[in-house]
Amino acid sequence: MAKRRFVLIGNGYAGQFNKKAIDAVGGELVACCDIIPERASAYEGAKPYTDWRKAIEEENVDFYVICTPSGLHYEMTTELLRQNKNVIVEKPIVMWPEEMDIIACAERSKGICFPVLQNRYNPYVDYLKKKVLPRMGEVFQVHFAGYWRRDPQYFTGWHADIKMAGSILHLQFLHHLDLICYLFGKVDSAQALSATKKRKIEFADSLVGTFNIGETFGTISCSVLPTIREETCLTILAEKGFVEIGGKTLNEIRKWDAPLPPPDPGIRPDFNRYPGYTGSLALHPEIYQNIVSVLEEGSEPFIPLESALISMDFVFKLLGQV
């Protein structure tokens, strides 16, 4: 079986997580592209580029991996799809409602777009979706709270620029909104109150909202201002049970009253670590195993593009953009 070849576009922290996933599936990093020369030259054996367009012009590989600031994802992804390339792109895949036309671009392409939403591989979420929720009857309410402190120094450079960052829903909480859609379906309507309380940024640092998915009601509360570092909580109130998952990023069972016993705590997932804080779950290798199997075995993508765009629609509805 031939070793799969990759080009990495953007080599910040997300780029490093994806490089580890490339290694985990036995892939070869052919080239690394970053506007900072030292980052582009970080990996022995990978040709460095500071111009991403030149990299895709010169390197013909199996996958191009986009790990740049969020506001560049749409432009790069659509350009690669027009060239019939296979693209792996970090979240968020789009930033604005008008960019949802990426689906039409993907349908015309011979390449495949693979969104990176690795928290869907959270073993607790997998157990809920496949085993528990089908036995819980009607779901009455779903509540998510996310309190991830991000100090002022985090919001410098592109993280403070609305065109590049979008909102705290794009930056910090998209994985969690995606899990709501993954578990329960497309959000029919949503609305929110939001404000910029303390951080010197162009978008709200705090948001409280409501939504419905059919007859299921839900709430969301998000902030980057708490004194604690990270805390999340997903609560499900159903006809035949009550479940609450919490921890830094939904990696702990808090309450469990369901038709099946709770999952084994030994499968508790780990999370990605950054200087001074933690982020989403460290499950990139699982994403890559599926992606490689799509090419080698004809498997179905675990996270189809259409599915990833459903969670972006949720974001746009909460922000009042659609």
Rosetta silent file (secondary structure, phi, psi, omega in degrees, C-alpha in Angstrom):
SEQUENCE: MAKRRFVLIGNGYAGQFNKKAIDAVGGELVACCDIIPERASAYEGAKPYTDWRKAIEEENVDFYVICTPSGLHYEMTTELLRQNKNVIVEKPIVMWPEEMDIIACAERSKGICFPVLQNRYNPYVDYLKKKVLPRMGEVFQVHFAGYWRRDPQYFTGWHADIKMAGSILHLQFLHHLDLICYLFGKVDSAQALSATKKRKIEFADSLVGTFNIGETFGTISCSVLPTIREETCLTILAEKGFVEIGGKTLNEIRKWDAPLPPPDPGIRPDFNRYPGYTGSLALHPEIYQNIVSVLEEGSEPFIPLESALISMDFVFKLLGQV
SCORE:     score description
SCORE:     0.000 S_00000001
   1 L     0.000  125.029 -174.833    0.000    0.000    0.000 S_00000001
   2 L   -66.494  143.564  176.423    1.554    3.295   -1.118 S_00000001
   3 L   -71.231  129.484 -178.828    2.502    5.846    1.503 S_00000001
   4 L   -77.331  141.489 -172.649    0.110    8.808    1.308 S_00000001
   5 E  -111.587  140.847 -172.827    1.703   12.177    0.624 S_00000001
   6 E  -131.758  149.397  165.583    0.684   15.489    2.219 S_00000001
   7 E  -117.924  128.464  179.142    1.306   19.225    1.916 S_00000001
   8 E   -99.817  124.857 -179.816    0.763   21.228    5.104 S_00000001
   9 E  -113.588  103.145 -174.641   -0.437   24.813    4.626 S_00000001
  10 L   100.780  119.463 -175.310    0.006   26.736    7.879 S_00000001
  11 L  -128.384   49.236  168.914    2.231   25.459   10.669 S_00000001
  12 L   -84.742 -149.813 -178.221    0.978   27.002   13.888 S_00000001
  13 H   -63.931  -42.913  179.224   -0.438   24.846   16.687 S_00000001
  14 H   -62.273  -38.046  177.001   -3.161   23.339   14.479 S_00000001
  15 H   -61.032  -39.417  179.909   -0.509   22.520   11.900 S_00000001
  16 H   -67.229  -38.709  177.323    1.513   20.669   14.525 S_00000001
  17 H   -63.917  -39.620  179.863   -1.508   18.598   15.602 S_00000001
  18 H   -71.122  -33.542  176.237   -2.122   17.662   11.966 S_00000001
  19 H   -62.201  -41.404  177.635    1.542   16.794   11.446 S_00000001
  20 H   -62.427  -36.436  178.694    1.280   14.292   14.322 S_00000001
  21 H   -69.358  -38.413  175.192   -1.799   12.803   12.667 S_00000001
  22 H   -58.709  -45.762  177.838    0.054   12.483    9.345 S_00000001
  23 H   -62.331  -38.339 -175.937    2.792   10.589   11.180 S_00000001
  24 H   -64.442  -29.897  179.483    0.215    8.430   12.952 S_00000001
  25 L   -97.999   10.830  178.334   -1.160    7.102    9.634 S_00000001
  26 L    72.040   26.121 -179.830    2.317    6.598    8.183 S_00000001
  27 L   -81.508  168.177  178.125    2.007    9.502    5.768 S_00000001
  28 E  -115.149  122.426  175.080    4.794   11.513    4.190 S_00000001
  29 E   -84.659  106.962 -176.105    4.914   15.278    4.598 S_00000001
  30 E   -80.474  -37.677 -176.632    6.262   16.405    1.232 S_00000001
  31 E  -150.285  151.725  176.846    6.088   20.150    1.824 S_00000001
  32 E  -129.197  129.603 -176.877    5.287   22.676    4.554 S_00000001
  33 E  -119.168  128.314  175.621    4.008   26.160    3.777 S_00000001
  34 L  -157.969  145.245 -179.073    3.977   29.084    6.208 S_00000001
  35 L   -70.301  -16.422  174.594    4.558   32.825    5.820 S_00000001
  36 L   -94.587  113.785 -173.095    7.098   32.552    8.656 S_00000001
  37 H   -54.970  -37.724 -179.131   10.188   30.899    7.124 S_00000001
  38 H   -62.903  -36.878  177.478   11.212   29.182   10.365 S_00000001
  39 H   -71.435  -38.896  179.132    7.854   27.436   10.574 S_00000001
  40 H   -62.979  -28.404 -176.894    7.970   26.454    6.903 S_00000001
  41 L   -98.708   17.426 -170.066   11.354   24.831    7.512 S_00000001
  42 L   -72.380  -23.034 -170.925   10.346   23.050   10.714 S_00000001
  43 L  -117.570  122.099  179.453   10.254   19.484    9.375 S_00000001
  44 L   -61.809  132.113  178.914   13.227   17.620    7.992 S_00000001
  45 L    91.304  -12.197  178.236   12.558   16.239    4.535 S_00000001
  46 L   -99.099  125.709 -179.127    9.609   18.557    3.854 S_00000001
  47 E   -67.302  128.813 -178.252   10.232   21.239    1.239 S_00000001
  48 E   -85.534  142.258  174.670    9.593   24.712    2.727 S_00000001
  49 E  -136.147  144.245  170.077    7.355   27.304    1.066 S_00000001
  50 L  -106.790   -4.480  178.722    6.288   30.767    2.147 S_00000001
  51 L  -120.694  110.895 -175.373    3.764   31.062   -0.729 S_00000001
  52 H   -65.517  -32.070  179.398    0.928   28.559   -0.516 S_00000001
  53 H   -66.469  -38.444  177.561   -0.037   29.027   -4.157 S_00000001
  54 H   -66.402  -36.159  179.298    3.461   28.091   -5.265 S_00000001
  55 H   -62.168  -46.239 -178.037    3.316   25.031   -3.035 S_00000001
  56 H   -74.827  -23.256  176.323    0.150   23.675   -4.635 S_00000001
  57 H   -70.686  -37.348 -172.857    1.475   24.560   -8.096 S_00000001
  58 H   -96.140  -22.663 -173.296    4.680   22.569   -7.615 S_00000001
  59 L  -111.920  118.890  177.731    3.610   19.702   -5.350 S_00000001
  60 L  -105.376  104.013 -173.659    1.202   17.011   -6.554 S_00000001
  61 L  -129.344 -179.493 -179.695    0.200   14.980   -3.492 S_00000001
  62 L   -76.573  -38.132 -175.136   -2.739   13.030   -2.105 S_00000001
  63 E  -141.417  140.737  172.373   -3.891   15.637    0.427 S_00000001
  64 E  -112.658  124.828 -171.211   -3.446   19.353    1.062 S_00000001
  65 E  -108.898  118.021 -175.664   -3.971   20.250    4.724 S_00000001
  66 E  -100.071  115.232 -179.114   -5.181   23.776    5.554 S_00000001
  67 L  -130.965   32.806 -178.988   -4.271   24.993    9.054 S_00000001
  68 L   -84.197  175.015  171.260   -4.087   28.740    8.441 S_00000001
  69 L   -51.883  146.543 -168.555   -6.023   31.481   10.278 S_00000001
  70 H   -54.607  -39.087 -175.887   -9.750   30.835    9.940 S_00000001
  71 H   -65.740   -8.621  179.600  -10.521   33.678    7.556 S_00000001
  72 H  -100.066   -8.825 -172.379   -8.345   32.078    4.863 S_00000001
  73 H   -61.638  -46.422 -176.500   -9.938   28.623    4.884 S_00000001
  74 H   -61.702  -49.069 -178.359  -12.681   29.271    2.334 S_00000001
  75 H   -58.876  -46.900 -177.303  -10.402   30.887   -0.252 S_00000001
  76 H   -68.760  -42.891 -178.677   -7.786   28.152   -0.012 S_00000001
  77 H   -63.359  -47.114 -178.682  -10.260   25.278    0.065 S_00000001
  78 H   -65.971  -36.297  177.598  -12.235   26.452   -2.949 S_00000001
  79 H   -62.800  -43.926  179.579   -9.040   27.102   -4.928 S_00000001
  80 H   -67.571  -39.740  178.046   -7.828   23.563   -4.245 S_00000001
  81 H   -64.771  -37.648  176.896  -11.216   22.039   -5.061 S_00000001
  82 H   -62.461  -27.104  177.177  -11.269   23.906   -8.374 S_00000001
  83 L   -92.551   12.639  175.995   -7.986   22.184   -9.110 S_00000001
  84 L    61.913   36.577  178.907   -9.576   18.827   -8.233 S_00000001
  85 L   -96.852  154.093  170.783   -7.395   18.334   -5.139 S_00000001
  86 L   -84.810  128.053 -173.190   -8.256   16.483   -1.938 S_00000001
  87 E  -121.938  130.377  168.869   -8.406   19.002    0.908 S_00000001
  88 E  -107.324  122.275 -173.687   -8.258   18.507    4.676 S_00000001
  89 E  -130.266  129.950  175.996   -9.323   21.741    6.352 S_00000001
  90 E   -64.720  158.506  177.238   -9.388   22.751   10.006 S_00000001
  91 L   -73.280  153.937  -11.051  -12.532   24.274   11.450 S_00000001
  92 L   -80.171  143.525 -176.815  -14.258   26.544   10.632 S_00000001
  93 L   -72.595  -29.598  173.479  -14.489   25.558    7.006 S_00000001
  94 L  -132.972  163.210 -177.732  -16.351   28.794    6.175 S_00000001
  95 L  -112.143  -28.857 -170.621  -16.690   32.127    7.974 S_00000001
  96 L  -135.985  154.709 -178.291  -19.786   33.801    6.515 S_00000001
  97 H   -55.252  -36.644 -178.358  -23.176   32.711    5.133 S_00000001
  98 H   -66.900  -16.167  179.206  -22.254   33.695    1.575 S_00000001
  99 H   -85.316   -0.582  178.030  -19.415   31.174    1.703 S_00000001
 100 H   -66.684   -9.434  175.213  -21.849   28.280    2.048 S_00000001
 101 H   -69.264   -0.795  175.515  -21.626   28.020   -1.740 S_00000001
 102 H   -57.735  -26.796  179.829  -18.541   25.925   -1.063 S_00000001
 103 H   -64.616  -38.807  178.108  -20.871   22.936   -1.325 S_00000001
 104 H   -67.464  -38.586  177.325  -21.490   23.683   -5.002 S_00000001
 105 H   -61.401  -42.465 -179.542  -17.738   24.033   -5.573 S_00000001
 106 H   -66.933  -36.695 -179.650  -17.177   20.646   -3.936 S_00000001
 107 H   -66.825  -29.703  178.911  -19.880   18.997   -6.035 S_00000001
 108 H   -82.550  -16.514 -173.566  -18.154   20.151   -9.229 S_00000001
 109 L   -86.444  150.727  170.881  -14.730   18.996   -8.060 S_00000001
 110 L   -85.529  -11.030  175.392  -13.099   15.614   -8.544 S_00000001
 111 L   -86.563  170.478 -179.957  -11.380   16.190   -5.211 S_00000001
 112 L  -120.562  139.428  176.496  -12.889   15.613   -1.773 S_00000001
 113 E  -101.682  124.285 -179.063  -13.105   18.111    1.080 S_00000001
 114 E  -113.912  102.617  175.968  -12.522   16.639    4.543 S_00000001
 115 E   -70.485  144.981  177.354  -13.478   18.978    7.430 S_00000001
 116 E   -98.701  101.357  175.165  -11.564   18.505   10.689 S_00000001
 117 L  -132.737   66.494 -167.724  -14.110   18.219   13.509 S_00000001
 118 H   -66.197  -16.702 -179.839  -12.325   15.584   15.541 S_00000001
 119 H   -66.299  -14.102  173.979  -14.484   15.954   18.652 S_00000001
 120 H   -64.787  -18.898  176.581  -17.075   13.773   16.905 S_00000001
 121 H   -86.838    3.479  173.776  -14.714   10.936   17.773 S_00000001
 122 L   -52.370  119.046 -175.398  -15.179   11.671   21.482 S_00000001
 123 H   -61.612  -28.349  176.776  -15.914    8.135   22.784 S_00000001
 124 H   -69.150  -41.321  177.818  -18.560    9.458   25.168 S_00000001
 125 H   -65.256  -41.977  178.877  -20.348   11.192   22.303 S_00000001
 126 H   -60.008  -42.868  179.171  -20.054    8.069   20.156 S_00000001
 127 H   -65.265  -42.282  177.264  -21.629    5.975   22.920 S_00000001
 128 H   -59.646  -50.014 -174.033  -24.424    8.492   23.367 S_00000001
 129 H   -65.754  -46.688 -171.138  -25.230    8.701   19.673 S_00000001
 130 H   -86.562  -30.380 -172.044  -25.082    5.012   18.791 S_00000001
 131 H  -113.375  -44.720 -167.330  -26.257    3.297   21.980 S_00000001
 132 H   -89.924  -52.045 -176.066  -27.948    5.579   24.478 S_00000001
 133 H   -56.935  -38.102  177.827  -29.969    8.244   22.671 S_00000001
 134 H   -60.944  -15.794 -179.230  -31.956    5.712   20.614 S_00000001
 135 H  -105.830   -0.149 -174.676  -33.264    4.353   23.954 S_00000001
 136 L   -92.918   -0.490  179.344  -33.970    7.662   25.689 S_00000001
 137 L    71.632 -154.327 -178.373  -37.195    8.443   23.875 S_00000001
 138 L   -65.045  133.817  175.673  -38.185   12.006   23.095 S_00000001
 139 E   -92.325  118.482 -176.819  -35.513   14.567   23.863 S_00000001
 140 E   -85.145  -46.676 -175.120  -37.146   17.516   25.592 S_00000001
 141 E  -142.801  148.366  174.598  -34.216   19.854   26.219 S_00000001
 142 E  -134.016  129.228 -177.801  -30.526   20.225   25.372 S_00000001
 143 E  -129.961  131.008  175.877  -28.306   22.738   27.175 S_00000001
 144 E  -123.169  134.270  172.493  -24.699   23.662   26.481 S_00000001
 145 E  -127.669  130.108  179.171  -22.479   25.927   28.573 S_00000001
 146 E  -131.651  118.211 -179.073  -18.925   26.728   27.555 S_00000001
 147 E  -126.414   94.227 -178.875  -16.624   28.875   29.675 S_00000001
 148 E  -114.305  108.272  179.117  -13.127   28.982   28.231 S_00000001
 149 L   -69.409  128.047  171.696  -10.939   31.742   29.594 S_00000001
 150 L  -128.062  111.442 -174.535   -8.841   33.410   26.954 S_00000001
 151 L   -68.729  165.089 -177.282   -6.673   36.169   28.399 S_00000001
 152 H   -53.621  -34.731 -178.237   -6.101   39.502   26.600 S_00000001
 153 H   -66.812  -22.571  175.335   -2.798   38.309   25.128 S_00000001
 154 H   -64.952  -38.998 -175.703   -4.673   35.565   23.265 S_00000001
 155 L   -88.817   64.529  172.136   -6.669   38.187   21.411 S_00000001
 156 L  -127.259  162.751 -179.015   -3.820   39.697   19.473 S_00000001
 157 H    61.701 -138.064 -173.091   -3.096   39.444   15.772 S_00000001
 158 H   -70.127  -22.172  179.419   -5.689   37.557   13.774 S_00000001
 159 H   -64.926  -18.784  179.982   -7.553   36.313   16.868 S_00000001
 160 H  -100.298   -3.606 -174.369   -8.840   39.864   17.432 S_00000001
 161 L   -96.966  117.584 -175.768   -9.768   40.514   13.785 S_00000001
 162 H   -61.030  -31.785 -179.985  -13.401   39.768   13.003 S_00000001
 163 H   -69.558  -29.067 -179.585  -12.595   39.017    9.351 S_00000001
 164 H   -94.602  -35.576 -173.598  -10.087   36.369   10.381 S_00000001
 165 H   -99.285  -33.413  178.820  -11.623   35.062   13.630 S_00000001
 166 L    84.800  -72.684 -177.953  -15.373   35.553   13.122 S_00000001
 167 L  -171.305  174.147  175.296  -16.598   35.155   16.699 S_00000001
 168 H   -68.788  -20.689  175.205  -16.006   33.121   19.843 S_00000001
 169 H   -68.751  -37.187  175.285  -18.400   30.582   18.317 S_00000001
 170 H   -70.406  -44.833 -170.844  -15.953   30.123   15.436 S_00000001
 171 H   -77.817  -53.660 -170.508  -12.849   30.199   17.618 S_00000001
 172 L  -102.481  -34.141 -164.019  -13.694   28.423   20.864 S_00000001
 173 L  -118.738    9.925 -179.374  -17.068   26.734   20.689 S_00000001
 174 H   -64.039  -39.694  179.087  -17.667   25.429   17.178 S_00000001
 175 H   -57.090  -38.450 -176.650  -16.725   21.877   18.136 S_00000001
 176 H   -75.054  -40.002  174.952  -19.411   21.882   20.814 S_00000001
 177 H   -63.606  -37.307  178.259  -22.116   23.348   18.577 S_00000001
 178 H   -61.871  -38.156  179.594  -21.143   20.757   15.996 S_00000001
 179 H   -66.678  -34.530  176.180  -21.718   17.988   18.526 S_00000001
 180 H   -60.911  -46.582  179.222  -25.233   19.284   19.204 S_00000001
 181 H   -67.077  -38.445  179.716  -26.010   19.073   15.481 S_00000001
 182 H   -63.077  -38.877 -177.834  -24.259   15.708   15.182 S_00000001
 183 H   -81.049  -36.265 -167.969  -26.351   14.246   18.015 S_00000001
 184 H  -122.181  -12.719  177.915  -29.706   15.883   17.353 S_00000001
 185 L   108.926 -175.458 -176.000  -29.811   17.270   13.814 S_00000001
 186 L   -71.276  136.453  178.082  -30.068   20.606   12.074 S_00000001
 187 L   -73.363  129.277 -179.635  -31.140   23.597   14.131 S_00000001
 188 L   -79.902  -43.827  178.876  -34.426   25.054   12.905 S_00000001
 189 E  -151.255  153.413  179.524  -34.148   28.431   14.589 S_00000001
 190 E  -156.490  151.911  176.741  -31.847   30.220   17.016 S_00000001
 191 E  -151.750  157.470 -174.984  -31.405   33.628   18.574 S_00000001
 192 E  -152.518  156.993  166.440  -28.962   35.117   21.043 S_00000001
 193 E  -106.502  135.350 -179.048  -27.967   38.052   23.197 S_00000001
 194 E  -147.050  157.121 -179.495  -24.289   38.927   22.981 S_00000001
 195 E  -160.875  157.701  173.416  -21.911   41.684   24.073 S_00000001
 196 L  -101.164  104.722 -173.178  -18.247   42.585   24.328 S_00000001
 197 L   -88.459  -47.243 -170.970  -17.695   42.956   28.067 S_00000001
 198 L  -132.736  -36.329 -173.581  -13.944   43.008   28.644 S_00000001
 199 L   -78.882  140.869 -179.090  -11.843   41.823   25.718 S_00000001
 200 L   -87.229   77.035 -178.511  -10.663   44.392   23.177 S_00000001
 201 L  -133.686  168.765 -174.846  -11.938   42.572   20.128 S_00000001
 202 L   -90.131    7.810 -179.859  -14.290   43.306   17.229 S_00000001
 203 L  -141.217  171.679 -174.777  -16.852   40.693   18.262 S_00000001
 204 L   -67.787  141.347  173.707  -18.709   39.606   21.404 S_00000001
 205 L   -98.996   -1.772 -179.935  -16.800   37.884   24.199 S_00000001
 206 E  -145.308  140.483 -177.441  -20.033   36.615   25.816 S_00000001
 207 E  -150.068  138.831  173.466  -23.191   35.084   24.342 S_00000001
 208 E  -131.036  129.419 -176.460  -26.418   33.530   25.630 S_00000001
 209 E  -144.204  170.015  174.474  -28.877   31.977   23.182 S_00000001
 210 E  -128.887  157.468  178.979  -31.817   29.673   22.614 S_00000001
 211 E  -156.500  166.508  171.885  -32.579   27.275   19.788 S_00000001
 212 E  -139.032  144.886  171.991  -34.895   24.499   18.722 S_00000001
 213 E  -122.750   97.576 -171.323  -34.438   21.320   16.729 S_00000001
 214 L    62.361 -125.457 -179.663  -37.974   20.248   15.938 S_00000001
 215 L   -89.604    1.097  178.745  -39.757   19.903   19.277 S_00000001
 216 E   -87.756  126.709  177.466  -36.490   19.877   21.234 S_00000001
 217 E   -97.016  149.992  179.127  -35.662   23.155   23.000 S_00000001
 218 E  -148.788  161.841  174.515  -32.129   24.197   23.823 S_00000001
 219 E  -132.402  158.641  175.457  -29.946   26.892   25.327 S_00000001
 220 E  -141.124  136.559  176.867  -26.347   27.902   24.895 S_00000001
 221 E  -134.789  121.938 -175.284  -24.163   30.046   27.153 S_00000001
 222 E  -134.662  142.610  175.728  -20.607   30.922   26.102 S_00000001
 223 E  -157.676  150.503  172.995  -17.899   33.208   27.432 S_00000001
 224 L  -110.502   22.610 -174.191  -14.136   33.672   27.261 S_00000001
 225 L  -111.390    0.003 -173.308  -14.085   35.671   30.518 S_00000001
 226 L   -68.053  162.896  177.056  -14.284   33.180   33.422 S_00000001
 227 L   -76.072  -31.855  175.229  -11.676   32.987   36.176 S_00000001
 228 L   -74.854  160.163 -176.838  -11.313   29.231   35.640 S_00000001
 229 L   -72.110  -62.739 -179.049   -9.406   28.064   32.569 S_00000001
 230 E  -143.009  136.335  175.315  -11.870   25.775   30.806 S_00000001
 231 E  -152.430  131.228  175.279  -15.242   24.332   31.699 S_00000001
 232 E  -133.332  160.222  178.946  -17.956   22.885   29.463 S_00000001
 233 E  -156.539  127.136  174.177  -21.241   21.127   30.129 S_00000001
 234 E  -118.771  119.379 -177.587  -23.753   19.385   27.861 S_00000001
 235 E  -114.572  132.512 -179.847  -27.050   18.441   29.515 S_00000001
 236 E  -123.529  120.134  176.956  -29.684   16.239   27.888 S_00000001
 237 E  -109.991  115.442 -175.457  -33.179   15.948   29.362 S_00000001
 238 E  -130.155  173.098 -177.763  -35.182   13.193   27.693 S_00000001
 239 L   -58.642  -35.048 -175.166  -38.291   11.094   28.169 S_00000001
 240 L  -125.580   32.883  177.720  -36.293    8.201   29.596 S_00000001
 241 E   169.581  167.711  179.087  -33.180    9.731   31.027 S_00000001
 242 E  -142.707  122.284 -176.630  -30.984   12.616   32.101 S_00000001
 243 E  -131.444  140.399  176.242  -27.325   12.862   31.086 S_00000001
 244 E  -137.392  124.076  176.558  -24.689   15.507   31.724 S_00000001
 245 E  -114.364  134.506 -177.594  -21.169   15.510   30.261 S_00000001
 246 E  -137.339 -146.005 -177.919  -18.656   18.134   31.396 S_00000001
 247 E    92.862 -169.917 -177.435  -14.970   18.791   31.943 S_00000001
 248 L   -61.034  -39.308  177.260  -12.585   20.902   29.946 S_00000001
 249 L  -153.087   61.780  178.968  -14.175   19.867   26.678 S_00000001
 250 L    57.120   47.698 -178.723  -16.906   17.288   27.336 S_00000001
 251 L  -118.618   18.300  176.943  -14.419   14.701   28.515 S_00000001
 252 E  -139.640  140.740  172.947  -16.016   13.780   31.880 S_00000001
 253 E   -85.034  121.759 -178.875  -19.272   12.076   32.835 S_00000001
 254 E   -98.703  -50.755 -179.511  -21.021   14.276   35.421 S_00000001
 255 E  -138.320  142.605 -175.225  -24.525   12.775   35.763 S_00000001
 256 E  -147.859  106.249  173.741  -25.934    9.634   34.244 S_00000001
 257 E  -132.824   90.078 -170.642  -29.506    8.398   34.485 S_00000001
 258 L  -143.371  165.290 -178.458  -30.085    6.500   31.255 S_00000001
 259 L   -64.781  -17.349  176.724  -31.364    3.137   29.937 S_00000001
 260 L  -120.003  156.586  178.447  -27.765    1.912   29.588 S_00000001
 261 L   -66.052  161.016  179.469  -24.877    2.149   32.071 S_00000001
 262 L   -65.652  158.013  178.082  -22.375    4.989   31.687 S_00000001
 263 L   -66.933  159.044  178.943  -19.383    4.474   29.408 S_00000001
 264 L   -62.033  121.915  179.588  -16.152    3.135   30.812 S_00000001
 265 H   -63.463  -14.886  178.066  -14.225    6.072   32.353 S_00000001
 266 H   -68.411  -15.849  178.563  -11.071    4.402   31.077 S_00000001
 267 H   -93.930   11.057 -179.723  -11.888    5.615   27.556 S_00000001
 268 L   -53.119  124.335 -176.903  -11.841    9.255   28.703 S_00000001
 269 L   -77.469  154.006  174.979  -10.314   11.279   25.850 S_00000001
 270 L   -91.679  170.868 -178.727   -7.355   13.631   26.200 S_00000001
 271 E  -126.970  159.924  178.401   -7.276   17.204   24.899 S_00000001
 272 E   -73.085  142.483 -177.417   -4.851   19.329   22.896 S_00000001
 273 E  -114.854  135.313  176.583   -2.530   21.522   24.922 S_00000001
 274 E  -120.352  165.600  175.315   -1.378   25.034   24.142 S_00000001
 275 L   -61.712  112.549  175.143    0.863   27.349   26.195 S_00000001
 276 L    91.413   -8.716  179.964   -1.318   28.434   29.106 S_00000001
 277 E  -161.431  171.120  176.147   -4.558   26.708   28.117 S_00000001
 278 E  -116.812  164.148 -177.816   -6.117   23.609   26.572 S_00000001
 279 E  -129.466 -140.456 -175.837   -8.317   23.224   23.525 S_00000001
 280 E   -73.559  179.790 -172.930  -10.346   20.595   21.733 S_00000001
 281 E   -73.627  148.102 -176.753   -9.800   16.859   21.988 S_00000001
 282 L   -85.372   67.825 -174.374   -6.577   15.239   20.764 S_00000001
 283 L  -124.175   23.152  177.474   -8.298   13.010   18.223 S_00000001
 284 H   -58.035  -39.582 -179.988   -6.782   14.136   14.903 S_00000001
 285 H   -57.573  -35.508  178.059   -5.341   10.653   14.179 S_00000001
 286 H   -62.800  -41.082  176.021   -8.858    9.191   14.149 S_00000001
 287 H   -57.922  -48.321 -175.014   -9.863   11.757   11.528 S_00000001
 288 H   -67.792  -34.331  176.786   -6.857   10.877    9.385 S_00000001
 289 H   -60.897  -41.924  176.972   -7.436    7.135    9.611 S_00000001
 290 H   -66.487  -43.278 -178.076  -10.879    7.644    8.107 S_00000001
 291 H   -60.437  -45.169  178.966   -9.578   10.042    5.452 S_00000001
 292 H   -64.647  -37.778 -179.675   -6.925    7.607    4.262 S_00000001
 293 H   -66.651  -26.273  176.481   -9.468    4.770    4.218 S_00000001
 294 H   -62.156  -43.227  179.314  -11.676    6.818    1.884 S_00000001
 295 H   -75.436  -39.929 -171.354   -8.928    6.738   -0.737 S_00000001
 296 H   -87.439  -30.277 -174.001   -7.635    3.238   -0.087 S_00000001
 297 H  -122.071   -1.436 -178.044  -10.814    1.317    0.696 S_00000001
 298 L    72.477   22.413  178.830  -13.605    3.459   -0.723 S_00000001
 299 L   -65.876  160.075  174.582  -14.960    4.163    2.760 S_00000001
 300 L   -80.957  140.457  174.587  -17.479    6.918    3.340 S_00000001
 301 L   -59.074  131.802  178.862  -16.133   10.134    4.888 S_00000001
 302 L   -66.369  -32.903  178.900  -16.988   10.123    8.576 S_00000001
 303 L  -123.227   87.757  177.467  -17.566   13.898    8.420 S_00000001
 304 L   -64.778  152.755  179.487  -19.061   14.844    5.044 S_00000001
 305 H   -55.041  -43.637 -178.528  -18.811   18.482    4.014 S_00000001
 306 H   -57.778  -38.270 -179.646  -22.599   18.856    4.112 S_00000001
 307 H   -66.693  -40.753  179.141  -22.608   17.715    7.736 S_00000001
 308 H   -65.430  -33.092 -178.880  -19.933   20.245    8.732 S_00000001
 309 H   -72.806  -21.979  176.396  -21.908   23.068    7.130 S_00000001
 310 H   -63.190  -39.824  178.539  -24.932   22.256    9.284 S_00000001
 311 H   -70.079  -30.635  175.794  -22.987   23.348   12.365 S_00000001
 312 H   -68.956  -35.535  175.667  -21.941   26.556   10.575 S_00000001
 313 H   -60.652  -37.907  175.989  -25.600   27.253    9.854 S_00000001
 314 H   -60.613  -46.396  177.829  -26.183   26.993   13.620 S_00000001
 315 H   -57.641  -49.219 -176.166  -23.454   29.603   14.203 S_00000001
 316 H   -63.637  -36.365  178.140  -24.909   31.983   11.623 S_00000001
 317 H   -67.937  -41.578  178.577  -28.390   31.677   13.132 S_00000001
 318 H   -63.868  -35.624 -179.115  -27.123   32.430   16.642 S_00000001
 319 L   -83.905   -0.394  178.435  -25.251   35.483   15.315 S_00000001
 320 L    70.969   28.136 -176.430  -28.339   36.707   13.457 S_00000001
 321 L   -96.335  -10.547  175.642  -26.605   36.459   10.074 S_00000001
 322 L  -134.222    0.000    0.000  -29.288   34.316    8.389 S_00000001
